[in-house]
């Protein structure tokens, strides 16, 4: 699929219904797990946009984090998550588009949304996550550090990503992941950006 096609709510629902989710690891991403495991304040407000099957949300919830919010505009994975986690607060499940979501968060965890949206929306994404973060809030997660022939997923380069984020964030860390899963080894960048 090329980036000119519509990556609509219906498109993503069908992908989940058909199990066409090759990007899904079936568990929390090791780079994100490593970051989460060093967090001490379990009351911080966390958003995971484009959460999909929400392995990161499930992990945070099981580790005792109390203010985790997941957001996806595909209803199917949200229903599946709620079925698997009946004790997760329903008011923290947002079935909507990131670009219309309102809120204020201390931490936004990026796992799959940035590489799934049409690349022409990347500056809009950077602006929106900056708007959603509290002062000194952080955008942390994983981006692909390589290009793909077509997508989704859509890859890119460190220099390209810096062009979107550098005017909105300070203390920018964007380095190759040392703990990616084997199929993604050498292809991922870990980001830690402070507003």
C-alpha positions as CSV (number, residue, x, y, z in Angstrom):
1,X,0.0,0.0,0.0
2,X,1.3,3.4,-0.8
3,X,0.9,6.5,1.4
4,X,-1.7,8.0,-0.8
5,X,-4.3,5.4,0.2
6,X,-6.8,6.2,3.0
7,X,-5.7,4.6,6.3
8,X,-9.2,4.9,7.7
9,X,-10.9,3.6,10.8
10,X,-12.5,0.9,8.6
11,X,-9.1,-0.1,7.2
12,X,-7.6,-0.6,10.6
13,X,-10.7,-2.4,12.0
14,X,-10.5,-4.9,9.1
15,X,-6.8,-5.5,9.7
16,X,-7.6,-6.4,13.3
17,X,-10.6,-8.5,12.4
18,X,-8.6,-10.5,9.8
19,X,-5.6,-10.8,12.2
20,X,-3.5,-9.0,9.6
21,X,-1.3,-7.4,12.3
22,X,2.2,-8.5,11.4
23,X,3.6,-5.6,13.4
24,X,2.2,-6.9,16.7
25,X,4.8,-8.6,18.9
26,X,2.3,-10.2,21.1
27,X,4.0,-8.6,24.1
28,X,5.2,-5.3,25.4
29,X,8.0,-3.8,23.3
30,X,11.4,-4.5,25.1
31,X,12.7,-0.9,24.7
32,X,9.4,0.5,26.2
33,X,9.4,-2.1,28.9
34,X,13.0,-1.2,29.8
35,X,11.9,2.5,30.1
36,X,8.7,1.8,32.1
37,X,10.6,-0.5,34.5
38,X,12.7,2.4,35.8
39,X,9.7,4.7,36.5
40,X,8.9,5.1,40.2
41,X,5.8,7.3,40.2
42,X,2.9,5.1,39.3
43,X,0.4,7.9,39.4
44,X,1.7,9.9,36.4
45,X,-0.7,10.5,33.5
46,X,0.3,8.3,30.6
47,X,-1.2,8.2,27.1
48,X,-0.5,5.4,24.5
49,X,-1.9,6.6,21.2
50,X,-2.6,4.2,18.4
51,X,-2.5,1.5,21.1
52,X,-3.8,-1.3,18.9
53,X,-3.7,-4.6,20.9
54,X,-2.4,-2.5,23.8
55,X,0.3,-4.8,25.2
56,X,2.1,-1.7,26.7
57,X,-1.1,-0.6,28.4
58,X,-1.7,-4.1,29.8
59,X,1.9,-4.2,31.1
60,X,1.6,-0.8,32.8
61,X,-1.8,-1.7,34.3
62,X,-0.4,-4.9,35.7
63,X,2.6,-3.1,37.2
64,X,0.3,-0.9,39.2
65,X,0.2,2.3,37.1
66,X,-3.1,4.0,37.8
67,X,-3.5,6.7,35.2
68,X,-2.8,4.9,31.9
69,X,-5.0,6.0,29.0
70,X,-5.1,4.1,25.7
71,X,-6.3,5.6,22.5
72,X,-7.1,4.1,19.1
73,X,-9.7,4.9,16.5
74,X,-10.1,1.3,15.5
75,X,-12.9,-0.1,17.8
76,X,-12.0,-3.8,17.4
77,X,-8.7,-3.8,19.3
78,X,-10.2,-1.6,22.0
79,X,-13.0,-4.1,22.5
80,X,-10.5,-7.0,22.6
81,X,-8.4,-5.2,25.2
82,X,-11.4,-4.6,27.4
83,X,-12.4,-8.2,27.1
84,X,-8.9,-9.3,28.2
85,X,-8.8,-6.7,31.0
86,X,-12.2,-6.3,32.6
87,X,-10.7,-4.5,35.6
88,X,-9.1,-1.7,33.4
89,X,-11.0,1.6,33.9
90,X,-13.3,2.1,31.0
91,X,-13.0,5.9,31.3
92,X,-9.4,5.5,30.3
93,X,-10.2,3.8,27.0
94,X,-10.6,6.4,24.2
95,X,-11.9,5.2,20.8
96,X,-11.1,8.3,18.8
97,X,-8.5,10.0,16.6
98,X,-5.4,11.3,18.2
99,X,-5.8,14.6,16.3
100,X,-9.2,15.3,18.0
101,X,-8.3,14.0,21.4
102,X,-8.1,16.4,24.3
103,X,-6.2,16.0,27.6
104,X,-2.9,16.7,29.3
105,X,-0.4,14.0,30.0
106,X,3.0,13.6,31.8
107,X,4.1,10.9,29.4
108,X,3.1,9.7,25.9
109,X,4.4,6.3,24.9
110,X,4.9,5.9,21.1
111,X,5.0,2.4,19.9
112,X,3.2,2.0,16.5
113,X,1.2,5.1,15.7
114,X,3.9,7.3,14.1
115,X,4.9,4.6,11.6
116,X,1.2,3.8,10.8
117,X,-0.1,7.3,9.9
118,X,0.4,8.8,6.5
119,X,3.8,10.4,6.5
120,X,2.3,13.8,5.4
121,X,0.8,13.9,8.9
122,X,4.0,13.6,10.8
123,X,4.4,17.3,11.6
124,X,0.8,17.4,12.7
125,X,1.5,14.4,14.9
126,X,4.5,16.2,16.5
127,X,2.5,19.3,17.1
128,X,-0.4,17.4,18.6
129,X,1.7,15.3,21.0
130,X,3.4,18.5,22.1
131,X,0.0,20.0,22.8
132,X,-1.1,17.0,24.8
133,X,2.0,17.0,27.0
134,X,2.2,18.9,30.3
135,X,5.2,21.2,30.7
136,X,8.3,18.9,31.2
137,X,6.2,16.0,29.9
138,X,7.9,13.4,27.7
139,X,7.4,11.6,24.4
140,X,9.1,8.3,24.8
141,X,9.1,5.2,22.5
142,X,10.3,3.6,19.3
143,X,10.4,4.8,15.7
144,X,11.8,3.0,12.7
145,X,15.3,4.2,11.8
146,X,15.1,2.8,8.2
147,X,13.0,3.4,5.1
148,X,10.6,0.9,3.6
149,X,9.5,0.5,0.0
150,X,5.9,1.0,1.0
151,X,3.7,1.0,4.0
152,X,2.3,1.0,6.6
153,X,4.6,0.8,8.4
154,X,6.3,3.9,7.1
155,X,10.0,4.3,8.1
156,X,12.3,7.3,8.0
157,X,15.6,8.7,9.2
158,X,16.8,10.3,12.4
159,X,17.4,13.6,10.5
160,X,13.8,13.6,9.2
161,X,12.4,13.0,12.7
162,X,14.5,15.7,14.2
163,X,13.0,18.2,11.6
164,X,9.5,17.5,13.1
165,X,10.4,17.4,16.8
166,X,13.4,19.7,17.4
167,X,11.5,23.0,17.6
168,X,8.9,21.5,20.1
169,X,11.1,19.5,22.5
170,X,14.4,19.9,24.4
171,X,16.8,17.3,25.7
172,X,16.2,15.2,22.6
173,X,17.5,11.7,22.7
174,X,17.1,9.6,19.6
175,X,19.5,6.6,19.4
176,X,19.5,3.1,18.0
177,X,17.7,0.6,20.3
178,X,20.1,-1.9,21.9
179,X,17.2,-4.2,23.0
180,X,14.9,-4.5,19.9
181,X,13.4,-7.9,19.1
182,X,15.6,-9.8,16.6
183,X,13.6,-9.1,13.4
184,X,13.8,-5.3,14.2
185,X,17.4,-5.3,15.4
186,X,19.3,-2.3,13.9
187,X,16.0,-0.9,12.5
188,X,14.6,1.0,15.5
189,X,15.4,4.3,17.2
190,X,14.6,4.9,20.9
191,X,13.3,8.4,21.5
192,X,13.1,10.3,24.7
193,X,12.0,13.9,24.1
194,X,11.1,16.4,26.8
195,X,8.7,19.3,26.3
